[in-house]
Amino acid sequence: MAEMEIEEFIEQNRHLATLVDTYRGISESEKHWKARREFLFRNINDFEDPHIDQLLALSMVWANNVFLGCRYSPDLLEKMKEMAEGIVVEDAPVFKTRDEIMKNQKR
């Protein structure tokens, strides 16, 4: 969803937007929350109660991967990639694995 699409979605789904806003973690920066919130909006219709916890967990896994460089199984990363398709995170950190760092040091 583009920025305008998100705002439009919020206006048309005020109750849902209010609900999603309750899922923000107290330590999430505005940038982090904005991206995770978009992830939630994009996928919330695929997860109905009582499965909303699965979506919240996947959104945290996705955010941890993007913002903190956490690694997960290839299958889970592929699922998150599909769910996050089209989300643009500006100035996202770039992480290298230990193997990548060691390879560059040997050169």
ChimeraX attribute file (.defattr): number of C-alpha atoms within 10 A of each C-alpha:
attribute: neighborCount
match mode: 1-to-1
recipient: residues
	/A:1	17
	/A:2	11
	/A:3	10
	/A:4	9
	/A:5	10
	/A:6	16
	/A:7	13
	/A:8	13
	/A:9	15
	/A:10	15
	/A:11	12
	/A:12	11
	/A:13	12
	/A:14	12
	/A:15	11
	/A:16	14
	/A:17	18
	/A:18	11
	/A:19	11
	/A:20	16
	/A:21	13
	/A:22	8
	/A:23	13
	/A:24	17
	/A:25	11
	/A:26	7
	/A:27	8
	/A:28	11
	/A:29	10
	/A:30	10
	/A:31	14
	/A:32	18
	/A:33	18
	/A:34	14
	/A:35	21
	/A:36	26
	/A:37	19
	/A:38	21
	/A:39	25
	/A:40	24
	/A:41	17
	/A:42	17
	/A:43	13
	/A:44	16
	/A:45	9
	/A:46	9
	/A:47	14
	/A:48	11
	/A:49	7
	/A:50	7
	/A:51	11
	/A:52	15
	/A:53	12
	/A:54	13
	/A:55	17
	/A:56	20
	/A:57	11
	/A:58	20
	/A:59	22
	/A:60	16
	/A:61	19
	/A:62	26
	/A:63	19
	/A:64	16
	/A:65	16
	/A:66	18
	/A:67	17
	/A:68	14
	/A:69	15
	/A:70	12
	/A:71	14
	/A:72	13
	/A:73	7
	/A:74	9
	/A:75	9
	/A:76	14
	/A:77	16
	/A:78	12
	/A:79	12
	/A:80	18
	/A:81	13
	/A:82	10
	/A:83	17
	/A:84	20
	/A:85	11
	/A:86	13
	/A:87	15
	/A:88	13
	/A:89	14
	/A:90	8
	/A:91	8
	/A:92	12
	/A:93	10
	/A:94	9
	/A:95	14
	/A:96	9
	/A:97	10
	/A:98	8
	/A:99	9
	/A:100	10
	/A:101	11
	/A:102	11
	/A:103	10
	/A:104	8
	/A:105	8
	/A:106	6
	/A:107	5
